[in-house]
Amino acid sequence: MKRYGNLWPELIRFPNLLRAARNAGRGKRHQANVARFGFRLESELVQLQDELASRTYQPGQYRTFEIFEPKRRMISAAPFRDRVVHHALCNVLEPAFETTFVFDSYACRKGKGTHAAVDRAQRFARKNAFVLKCDLQKFFPTVDHQILKQIIRRKIKDSQVLWLVDTIIDASNDQETVDGWFPGDNLFTPLDRRRGLPIGNQTSQFFANVLLNPLDHFLQDHLRVAGYARYVDDFVVFGNDKQELTAIREQCRSFLHGMRLRLHPKKSVISRTQDGFPFLGVRVFPDHRRLPRQNLVRARRRLQAMQQAFARGEITLPQIRQRLMSWHGHVMHADAARLCEDLLSTTIFSRQPTSR
């Protein structure tokens, strides 16, 4: 396998840092921390460049908060200057790893995304009678730092880039506590191995692809499955033999144990494709897609919350329009055009009258 070196000069070049700042701030320019950075953009980037070149750069503290839909998760937001560094790093790492990724890995890659993954899964559903739907249990909180670093080092040999990779991984804040014992461990093994990546980092999304790339190749090159698609830690495997898919599930379980990861015990199920299966926010059938009821309930709650925030003057119509367009783009891929039209046509945004 070819290993890449001499990436550091490109990483710390001013044009790369400028591109990273623009990508990190896309859609967030109204946020105070992004605006402050942008106001002093050139001096901020020169300072980052100096810190990286001298290897004195240190990540800042994460701001953490919880979200509860579609499930309870802890989100960690890095300072904006750190997000710029994350994008700058990914700019030079992505080309090195892209050639190793399988076609059917869909997260954080140009020309891919959730809609392409669902399209691909539906095409496989038309050709196969059964689907194995899997996701990994508490994936980001259980990513093993040592294993991730080893996989990155199989492709990257630039010592300065690896220093930055290690700095970002080691600066990960504590994630939720999850059982860390695996077969063969002694009492102290889980305590000796740092785990967890912050959900929300550009690097975390990219590292997820790097870490699970061996799983992709195991399924497609070694097991030669009939159909496969993965988006981060959600993946589907297709076939016409239910017993064969059962065996594949156990082989996946064993393979992932070697990476100190686990299949979700309740969400790794085999079903008939004609009955539909959940994947990336929609229920996929061979000839159509549906929006799950809980998604509609969450959409109504978000609309009500936006109505209240707009009435109080906390958000603007352009911000509402941006959020609605994102949601509209998602539901339109679920054969839900009429449902979307009915929901939006009954939603009115108005300001509260101000007292004189």
C-alpha positions as CSV (number, residue, x, y, z in Angstrom):
1,M,0.0,0.0,0.0
2,K,1.3,3.4,-1.0
3,R,2.1,5.7,2.0
4,Y,1.9,9.5,1.6
5,G,4.6,11.9,2.9
6,N,5.5,15.6,2.4
7,L,1.9,16.7,3.0
8,W,2.8,19.2,5.7
9,P,3.9,22.1,3.5
10,E,0.5,22.0,1.7
11,L,-1.4,21.8,5.0
12,I,0.0,25.0,6.4
13,R,0.0,27.0,3.2
14,F,-2.1,30.2,3.6
15,P,-4.5,29.3,0.6
16,N,-5.3,25.9,2.3
17,L,-6.0,27.6,5.6
18,L,-8.2,30.3,3.8
19,R,-10.1,27.5,2.0
20,A,-10.6,25.7,5.3
21,A,-11.9,28.9,7.1
22,R,-14.5,29.4,4.3
23,N,-15.6,25.8,4.4
24,A,-15.8,25.8,8.3
25,G,-17.9,29.0,8.2
26,R,-20.3,28.0,5.5
27,G,-23.9,28.5,6.6
28,K,-22.7,29.8,10.0
29,R,-21.5,33.4,9.3
30,H,-24.2,34.9,11.5
31,Q,-22.7,33.1,14.6
32,A,-20.7,35.5,16.8
33,N,-17.6,33.4,17.0
34,V,-17.5,32.9,13.2
35,A,-18.1,36.6,12.7
36,R,-15.3,37.6,15.1
37,F,-12.8,35.3,13.3
38,G,-13.9,36.6,9.9
39,F,-13.5,40.2,11.0
40,R,-9.8,39.5,11.7
41,L,-9.5,36.8,9.1
42,E,-6.0,37.4,7.8
43,S,-4.3,37.9,11.2
44,E,-6.2,34.9,12.6
45,L,-5.0,32.6,9.8
46,V,-1.4,33.9,10.0
47,Q,-1.4,33.2,13.7
48,L,-2.7,29.7,13.1
49,Q,-0.1,29.2,10.4
50,D,2.7,30.2,12.8
51,E,1.4,27.9,15.5
52,L,1.2,25.0,13.2
53,A,4.6,25.6,11.6
54,S,6.2,25.8,15.0
55,R,4.1,22.9,16.3
56,T,2.9,25.0,19.3
57,Y,-0.8,24.7,18.2
58,Q,-3.0,23.4,21.0
59,P,-6.8,22.8,20.6
60,G,-9.2,24.8,22.8
61,Q,-11.9,23.6,25.1
62,Y,-15.1,22.0,23.7
63,R,-18.5,23.4,24.4
64,T,-20.9,20.5,25.0
65,F,-24.7,20.2,24.9
66,E,-27.2,17.4,24.5
67,I,-29.8,16.8,21.8
68,F,-32.7,14.4,22.3
69,E,-34.0,13.9,18.7
70,P,-33.9,11.4,17.1
71,K,-32.1,10.1,20.1
72,R,-30.2,11.4,23.1
73,R,-26.6,12.3,22.2
74,M,-23.9,14.5,23.5
75,I,-22.6,17.0,20.9
76,S,-19.3,18.7,21.3
77,A,-18.6,22.0,19.5
78,A,-14.9,23.0,19.1
79,P,-13.8,26.6,19.0
80,F,-14.0,28.0,15.4
81,R,-10.2,28.3,15.0
82,D,-10.0,24.6,15.8
83,R,-12.6,23.8,13.2
84,V,-10.5,25.7,10.6
85,V,-7.6,23.4,11.5
86,H,-9.8,20.3,11.2
87,H,-10.9,21.3,7.7
88,A,-7.3,22.1,6.7
89,L,-6.2,18.7,7.8
90,C,-9.0,16.9,6.0
91,N,-8.1,18.9,2.8
92,V,-4.8,17.1,2.6
93,L,-5.8,13.7,4.0
94,E,-8.9,13.1,1.9
95,P,-7.1,12.8,-1.5
96,A,-4.7,10.3,0.1
97,F,-7.5,8.1,1.4
98,E,-10.1,8.6,-1.3
99,T,-8.6,6.0,-3.6
100,T,-8.8,3.4,-0.8
101,F,-12.5,3.9,-0.1
102,V,-15.1,1.6,-1.6
103,F,-17.7,3.0,-4.0
104,D,-20.5,2.3,-1.5
105,S,-19.2,4.4,1.4
106,Y,-21.3,7.6,1.3
107,A,-20.5,9.9,4.2
108,C,-18.5,13.1,3.8
109,R,-17.4,12.4,0.3
110,K,-17.9,14.5,-2.9
111,G,-20.8,13.3,-5.0
112,K,-22.1,11.0,-2.2
113,G,-24.3,11.8,0.8
114,T,-27.5,10.4,2.4
115,H,-29.7,10.7,-0.7
116,A,-27.2,8.8,-2.9
117,A,-26.9,6.2,-0.2
118,V,-30.7,5.7,-0.1
119,D,-30.9,5.6,-3.9
120,R,-28.2,2.8,-3.9
121,A,-30.0,0.9,-1.2
122,Q,-33.3,1.0,-3.0
123,R,-31.6,-0.3,-6.2
124,F,-30.2,-3.3,-4.2
125,A,-33.7,-3.8,-2.6
126,R,-35.2,-4.3,-6.0
127,K,-32.8,-7.2,-6.8
128,N,-32.7,-8.9,-3.4
129,A,-35.3,-10.5,-1.1
130,F,-33.6,-9.8,2.2
131,V,-31.7,-7.0,3.9
132,L,-29.5,-7.0,7.0
133,K,-29.8,-3.5,8.6
134,C,-27.0,-2.7,11.1
135,D,-25.6,0.1,13.0
136,L,-22.8,0.2,15.6
137,Q,-23.6,0.6,19.3
138,K,-22.5,4.0,20.6
139,F,-20.0,4.3,17.7
140,F,-18.4,7.7,18.3
141,P,-18.0,7.3,22.1
142,T,-16.3,3.9,21.6
143,V,-13.8,4.7,18.8
144,D,-10.5,3.3,20.1
145,H,-7.8,6.0,19.7
146,Q,-4.9,3.5,19.3
147,I,-6.6,1.5,16.6
148,L,-7.6,4.7,14.7
149,K,-4.0,6.0,14.8
150,Q,-2.7,2.7,13.5
151,I,-5.0,2.7,10.5
152,I,-4.1,6.2,9.6
153,R,-0.4,5.4,9.8
154,R,-0.9,2.6,7.2
155,K,-1.5,5.4,4.7
156,I,0.3,8.5,6.1
157,K,4.0,8.7,6.9
158,D,4.5,12.4,7.2
159,S,5.5,12.9,10.9
160,Q,4.3,16.4,11.2
161,V,0.8,15.6,9.8
162,L,0.7,12.6,12.2
163,W,1.6,15.0,15.0
164,L,-1.5,17.1,14.2
165,V,-3.7,14.0,13.8
166,D,-2.5,12.7,17.2
167,T,-3.0,16.2,18.8
168,I,-6.6,16.4,17.6
169,I,-7.5,12.8,18.6
170,D,-5.8,13.2,22.0
171,A,-7.7,16.5,22.6
172,S,-11.0,14.7,22.3
173,N,-13.2,15.4,25.3
174,D,-14.6,12.7,27.5
175,Q,-17.7,11.1,25.9
176,E,-20.5,9.1,27.6
177,T,-19.4,6.0,29.5
178,V,-19.9,2.8,27.6
179,D,-18.9,-0.8,28.4
180,G,-15.4,-1.3,27.0
181,W,-14.6,-4.9,27.8
182,F,-13.9,-7.4,24.9
183,P,-12.9,-11.0,24.9
184,G,-9.3,-11.5,25.9
185,D,-9.2,-8.2,28.0
186,N,-7.9,-8.2,31.5
187,L,-9.4,-6.1,34.3
188,F,-7.4,-2.9,33.3
189,T,-7.5,-3.1,29.5
190,P,-10.4,-0.7,29.1
191,L,-8.8,1.8,31.5
192,D,-5.6,1.8,29.5
193,R,-7.1,2.6,26.2
194,R,-8.6,6.0,25.4
195,R,-11.8,6.0,23.5
196,G,-14.3,8.4,21.9
197,L,-14.4,11.1,19.3
198,P,-16.6,14.3,19.5
199,I,-19.6,14.2,17.4
200,G,-19.7,17.3,15.2
201,N,-16.0,17.6,14.2
202,Q,-15.2,17.5,10.6
203,T,-12.3,15.2,11.5
204,S,-14.5,12.9,13.4
205,Q,-16.7,12.3,10.4
206,F,-13.7,11.7,8.2
207,F,-12.0,9.5,10.8
208,A,-15.2,7.4,10.9
209,N,-14.7,6.6,7.2
210,V,-11.1,5.8,7.7
211,L,-11.8,3.5,10.7
212,L,-14.6,1.6,9.0
213,N,-12.9,1.3,5.6
214,P,-11.5,-2.1,6.6
215,L,-15.1,-3.3,7.3
216,D,-16.2,-2.1,3.8
217,H,-13.4,-4.1,2.2
218,F,-14.1,-7.2,4.4
219,L,-17.7,-7.3,3.3
220,Q,-17.2,-6.5,-0.4
221,D,-13.8,-8.0,-1.1
222,H,-13.7,-11.0,1.3
223,L,-17.4,-11.9,1.8
224,R,-18.4,-10.6,-1.6
225,V,-21.9,-9.6,-0.5
226,A,-24.6,-9.1,-3.1
227,G,-25.2,-5.4,-2.2
228,Y,-23.9,-3.0,0.4
229,A,-24.1,0.7,1.4
230,R,-22.7,2.5,4.4
231,Y,-23.2,6.0,5.8
232,V,-21.0,6.6,8.9
233,D,-21.9,3.7,11.2
234,D,-25.3,2.8,9.5
235,F,-25.0,0.1,6.9
236,V,-27.2,-2.3,4.9
237,V,-26.2,-5.7,3.4
238,F,-28.5,-7.4,0.8
239,G,-28.9,-11.0,-0.3
240,N,-31.5,-13.6,-1.3
241,D,-30.6,-16.1,1.4
242,K,-31.6,-15.3,5.0
243,Q,-29.3,-17.9,6.5
244,E,-26.4,-16.5,4.6
245,L,-27.2,-13.0,5.9
246,T,-27.3,-14.4,9.5
247,A,-23.8,-15.8,9.0
248,I,-22.6,-12.5,7.6
249,R,-24.0,-10.7,10.7
250,E,-21.9,-13.0,12.9
251,Q,-18.8,-12.5,10.8
252,C,-19.3,-8.7,11.0
253,R,-19.7,-9.0,14.8
254,S,-16.4,-10.9,15.1
255,F,-14.6,-8.5,12.7
256,L,-15.8,-5.5,14.6
257,H,-14.8,-7.0,18.0
258,G,-11.2,-7.0,16.6
259,M,-11.6,-3.2,16.2
260,R,-13.1,-2.9,19.7
261,L,-16.5,-2.0,18.2
262,R,-19.9,-3.7,18.6
263,L,-23.0,-4.1,16.5
264,H,-26.1,-2.7,18.1
265,P,-27.9,-5.8,19.7
266,K,-31.4,-4.5,18.9
267,K,-30.8,-2.6,15.6
268,S,-28.9,-5.3,13.6
269,V,-31.9,-7.2,12.1
270,I,-32.7,-9.1,8.9
271,S,-36.0,-8.4,7.2
272,R,-37.7,-8.8,3.8
273,T,-37.0,-5.9,1.5
274,Q,-40.7,-5.9,0.3
275,D,-41.7,-5.0,3.9
276,G,-39.4,-2.0,3.9
277,F,-36.5,-1.1,6.2
278,P,-35.3,2.1,7.9
279,F,-32.3,3.7,6.5
280,L,-31.0,7.3,7.0
281,G,-34.3,8.8,8.1
282,V,-36.7,7.1,5.6
283,R,-38.3,3.7,5.3
284,V,-37.1,2.2,2.0
285,F,-39.2,-0.2,-0.1
286,P,-38.2,-1.6,-3.5
287,D,-40.6,0.8,-5.4
288,H,-41.2,3.7,-3.0
289,R,-40.1,5.4,0.3
290,R,-42.0,6.6,3.3
291,L,-41.3,9.2,5.9
292,P,-41.5,7.5,9.4
293,R,-44.2,8.8,11.6
294,Q,-41.7,9.9,14.3
295,N,-40.0,12.0,11.7
296,L,-43.2,13.8,11.0
297,V,-43.8,14.4,14.8
298,R,-40.3,15.8,15.1
299,A,-40.9,18.1,12.1
300,R,-44.1,19.5,13.7
301,R,-42.2,20.2,16.9
302,R,-39.4,22.0,15.1
303,L,-41.9,24.1,13.1
304,Q,-43.7,25.1,16.3
305,A,-40.3,25.9,18.0
306,M,-39.4,28.1,15.0
307,Q,-42.8,29.8,15.1
308,Q,-42.2,30.7,18.7
309,A,-38.6,31.8,18.2
310,F,-39.7,34.0,15.2
311,A,-42.5,35.6,17.3
312,R,-39.9,36.5,20.0
313,G,-37.6,38.0,17.4
314,E,-34.9,35.3,18.0
315,I,-34.5,34.2,14.4
316,T,-35.1,35.8,11.0
317,L,-37.1,34.7,8.0
318,P,-33.9,33.9,6.0
319,Q,-32.7,31.6,8.8
320,I,-36.1,29.9,8.8
321,R,-36.1,29.6,5.0
322,Q,-32.6,27.9,5.1
323,R,-33.8,25.4,7.7
324,L,-37.0,24.6,5.8
325,M,-35.2,24.2,2.5
326,S,-32.9,21.6,4.1
327,W,-35.8,19.7,5.6
328,H,-37.8,20.0,2.3
329,G,-34.9,18.5,0.4
330,H,-34.9,15.5,2.7
331,V,-38.6,14.7,2.6
332,M,-38.8,15.1,-1.1
333,H,-36.6,12.0,-1.3
334,A,-39.2,10.1,0.7
335,D,-42.1,10.4,-1.7
336,A,-43.7,12.9,0.7
337,A,-44.3,16.0,-1.4
338,R,-48.0,16.2,-0.5
339,L,-47.3,15.7,3.1
340,C,-44.7,18.4,3.1
341,E,-47.0,20.8,1.3
342,D,-49.9,20.2,3.7
343,L,-47.6,20.7,6.7
344,L,-46.0,23.9,5.5
345,S,-49.3,25.4,4.1
346,T,-50.8,25.4,7.6
347,T,-47.7,26.9,9.3
348,I,-47.8,30.7,9.8
349,F,-44.9,32.8,11.0
350,S,-45.8,36.2,12.7
351,R,-44.1,38.6,15.1
352,Q,-45.5,39.3,18.6
353,P,-46.9,42.8,18.7
354,T,-44.6,45.2,20.6
355,S,-46.0,47.3,23.4
356,R,-45.6,51.1,23.2
